[in-house]
């Protein structure tokens, strides 16, 4: 049946109710993406012992996952652009089911690395799909709130992924942790089939090529902001342990990360309330507040209370980042939103990898006290880009858009 302009079946135009169950299914997909990525961090000694490799080599299971996301996001998004959206979503979840199961059963390091790479590829496709899927479910004026709900799985996984994986690994063995991810994937497949509406893919005649998307006004400034912001965030997040050691908190990293994750949930709520009418202001405020946190860390990095308060404020500023940046990117790209969002996956994961390298060099050369200075420089660049992109990318005023196009 031909796609038509209408309200999605899971929304009610009269009272603006959101399709919460369907959006939470997307959030669960994001949770599995992040949890699958971060699980090895708390299990490296167990993995290295069983697979007969060094801890450093076991750590490359995280690298393989990120590499899969970076390399696969754009080509897989383009290749599946004409597919029905729910089929693509189910493909990504099935990928997690298969490759987490292989990881749980593998006795070969290289088979494990291969499985991790393809799990990362599934994540890359998922991240390019989720934001656009959430937007399709609702009217334009609800898209920001819908995306905020769909993104809520990310901070939960960031806060709980590593400690949950460590606890499960110690209690049941590291393989059981990946087996549980597979079990969650099976449950999620049923959840998606039960409550998530389906939509037609884009006809070949309407698809926008990667070069055209990149040339669309506003796309480059948003992607540049993603890179600068996420570099700043991940330098501190990746090396949080040596940074907080100056305040004598080396044994409380788990609590600090929990504070960060809970604060990020508040940030998502704030983003959901502001993104549709004050997107530009919310991005500028988040970046400026994060810069103030960096300044406070320069002045009081050896004070435990300053670390806890600063981490909480930092978490709030980061929590809404995915919602704000993906909304700005999708709005700028228009019909090329899915391709643009796949570019966002590449930019985001490249920033994670770059922060690991840059932060490591800084730690060895100047020590962890240099991190806040790097944050200030990067956040200054991001603020400059956003400030100058008022015509395209980060426009003033309420978001604009047309009707929701729904396929039945």
N, C-alpha and C positions, 0 to 999 in steps of 0.2 A: 504494500500500500504506500502511496506517495506521502512524503513528509508534508506536514501542514502546520500553519501557524496556530498555536493553541497554548493553553496552559498545560503543563505536564500532568499526568494522571495522579501523581502523588501530592500535588499542591492544590490549595483551595484559594482561588483568587479573591473571594469575598472577605475572608478573614485573615489572609496573609499567613496561614499556617505553613510552616516549613515541613518538608518530608524528612522528619528527624531520623526515622529508622534507616532510610536509604543513605542519608548523609553519614550516619554513624558507621554504616558498612564501608563507606569510603575511608572514614577515619581509621577503622580497623585495618584496612589495607595499608594505610600509612604507618600504623603501629607495627605491623609485621615487617614492612620495609626497613624501618629503623632498628627494630629489635634484632632482625636477622643480621643487619650490618654490625651492630655493636656487641652481640653475644660473645664473639671470641675474645674481646678485650679482657673480660673477667675470667677467662678459661685458658689463657695461653699456657700456663705450666702443665695443665692436664692434657691439652692437645699436643704439646711438644713431647711429653713423655710417651703418649700412646702411639704417636706417628713417627717417633724416632728422629725428631729434628730439634734444632735449637729454638729457644723461645723467640728469638728475633725472626727466624724463618716462619714460625707459627703465626707471628704477627702479620706476615704478608697475606694471610687469609683475609684480613680487612682491606689491604691494598687491592687484592684481586677483585673483591666485591666492588670497590669504588671504580676500578678500571672498567669493569663490565658495564657499569652505569654510564660512564663517560662515553665509551665507544659505541654503545648500542642505542642510546636514547634517541638520537636523531634519525638514524636509518630505520629503526623499528617503528618509530612514530610515522614516518613517511610511508613505509611499506604497508602499515595497517590503517592508513588514513581513510580508506573506503569501506573498512569493515564496520559492522554494527558495533556500537560502543560497548555493549554489555559483553559481547564475545571477546573483545580486546581485554576488558577488565578480568574476565574469567581466565583468559590466557595467562595474564600476569600472576594471578593467584595460583593457578596450576603450576606455573614455573616455580614458585616458592615451595609448593607441595613436593614437587619432584626433586629439586636440587637441595632442599634442606634434608629430605629423606636420604639422598645419596651421601650428604655430609655426615649424617648420623650413622650410616652403615659403613662408610669407607674406612679401609685400613691402609690406604695409600695416600701419601701426602699430595702427590700430583693429581690424583683423582679428586681429592678434597679441594685443591686449588681450582680445578676446572669447574667443579660444582659451584664454588663460591663466585667464580667469574660469571657463570650463567645466571645465578641468583641475582647478582648485581645487574645483569642485563634486564631481568624481569623487573627489578626495581626502577631502572631507568625508564622503561616503558610505562610503568605505573605512575611515576611522578609526572610524566608528560601528559597523562590522561586525567588524573584525579581532579585538578582544579577546573578544567574545562567541563568535566562531567558534572561537578557540583553546580556550575553556572547554568548548565542546560536544564537542571531540574526545577528552576525557579524563575520568576519574573525578574527583570533587570534590577529593580530596586531592592531585591532580596539577595542578589548575588554575593555581596560582601559577607553577609551573615552566614549564608550557605557555605561559602569557602572557609570561614572561620571554624564552623563545626567540622567540616571535612578534614581540616588540618589539625584537629585536637589530638589525634593519635601521636603526632610527632613529639611534643614536649613530654607526654606521658612516657613514651618509649625512651627518650633521652634521659629522663629522670630515673626510670625504673629498669631500663634495659640491661645495663651492666650489673647493678646489684642483683637483679632478678636472675640473670644468667649465672653469676657467681654462686648464688645460693643454690640454684638448681644443680649446677655442676658439682658442688660439694656434697649435696644430698643424694643425687641420683646418677651422677656421672655426666660429663659434658655432652655425650651423645644424646642423652635424654632431653637436654635443653633444646637441641635442634629437632628432635622428634616431637616435642611439644609444639614447636613452630609449625611443623607439618600438620599436626592435629588441628591447630587453630585454622590452618588454611582450608582443611576439609569443612570445618564448621562455617567458615566464611563463604565458601562456594555455595552452600545451601542458603545462607543468609542473602547473598546477592541474587540468587535465582528467585527467592521468595519476595523480596521487597524493592529491589533496585530496578527502576524503569529502563527500557531499552530505547536506543536512539539510532537512527540511520547514520552511517558514515558520510563523509563528504564525497559527492560525485567528482569524478576525475576533472571535469570541466571547471569545478569551483575551487579546486585545491591550489594553494599558493606555494611556489617553490621556496627553497631555503634562502636563496639570494634575494628574492623579492621580499620575503619576510624581514630579513636583516636590513634591507634598504628602507623599510617602512619607517616614517618619522616616529620617534619615540622609543623604538625597540632597542637601539644601541645604548641610549642613556640609561634605560632600565637595567640592561644586562651589565653595563659598567658599574652601576650602583650595587648590583648583586655581588659582583666580584670584590669590590672594595669593602662592602659591609661584611661579607662572609669571611674575607681574609682577616679582618679585624677580630671578628667574633671567634674564629677557629684558632687563631694564634693563642688567645687566652684560654679558650675551652680545652684545646688539646693539651696544653702545658699548665693546666690549673694546679696540678700537684706541686711542681717546683715553685710556682708563684706564691701559693699560700703558705709554703714552708717558712717564708720570712716572718710570718705572723705566728709561727708555732702550730700551724693547723695541718701538718702533713698527715696526721692520723685521722683527720675529720673530712677528708675529700668526699667521702660518700654523702655526708650530711650537707656539705656545701653544694654538691650536685643536686641533691634533693630539693634544697632551697631554690636553686636555679629553676628546676623543672616545675615546681609548684608556682613560682612567680611567673613563669612563661605561660601557664594556663590563664592567669589574670591578663597577661598581654594579649592572648588570643581573644578573650572576651572584649577587651577594649577595642581591638582591631575590628571585631565584628560590629561594634556599635558605631565606629567612626569611618570605616572604609568607603561606604557608599556616598557620604556627603563631604568628608574631610580627608580624603586619601593623601593629598599633598601635605597637609598640615601634620597628619599622623606620621608620615615618613620623616619629615623634617624634625618633628619633636622626638621621635625614637632615636634618630642619629645624634641629635644634640644632647639628649639625656645620656646616651651611652658615652659620648665624649666627656661629659661631666663626671661620669663614673671613672673613666680613665684618669682624669685629673685627680680625683679623690684617691685613686690607687697610687698615684705618684706621691701624694702627700702623706698617706697613712697606710702604706702597704704592710707595715709591721704591726698594725692594730687589728686584732681579731674581729672586734665589733664592726670596724670599717669594711672588712672583707665580707662579713655576712650581709650587712646592709647594701654594700655595693653590688654583691652578687644578686641579691633580690631585685634591685632596680635594673640591673643588666638583664636579668631574666624577663622582666616585664617588657623591656624594649625589644628583646629578641623574639618573644612569643608571637607577636603579630607580624613578624617580618615576612614569613611565607605568604600569608594572606595579602598583605599590602603590596609586595613586589609582584606576585603572580597576577593580582588584579590589574595593576598598572601595565604589566606586560601584555596580558590578554586583551585589555582595552585598546592598547596601542596597535597590536597586531591585527585586530579585527578577524577577518576570515582565516587568517594564518595563525590563529591563537594556539592550536595544538602543536604546530611546528615551533613557534616561539617558545612555548613552555618546555619543549624538548631541549631547546637551546639553554633554557634556564637550568635544566638538570645538569648539562655539561658545565655551565658557568659555576653552579653551586658546588659540584663535586670537584671541579678543578681548583676552586678556592680552598676546599678542605685539604686537598693534596698539597697545594702551594703553601698553605699555612703550616702544615706539618714540616715541610722543608725549611721555610723561612724562619719559623719559630725555633726549630732545632739549631739552625745556624746562629741565631741571636742568643739562644741559651748558652751555647758553647763559647761564643765570642764575648758577650757582655753580661750574661746572666739574666735571670728572670725579671729583674727590676727594669729592664729595657722594654718589656712588653707594652706597658701603658703608653710610652712615647710612640711606639709604632702604631698603636691603636689610634692615637690622636691624629697622626699623619693620614692614615687611611680613612678615618671618619671625616676629616677635613676635606679630602678628595670627594667622598660620597656626598657630603653636604653641598659642595660646589656644583656637582653634577645635577643633583636634584633641584637646587635653586635655579640653575640656568635652564632646566627642562620644563619650564612652566607652560610652554605652548604645546609640547608633545612629550608624552611620557608621564609627567607628574603635573597634570593640569589642575588649576584652581576650580573650586566649586563642586557641585554634585556631579556624580558620574552620569553619563548619557549612554543611551543604547536603544536598540529596537526590540521587537517582539522576540519571544522565545520560540525557536524552531524545534518542533518535536516530531520524532518518528514513532509510529505505532506498529 
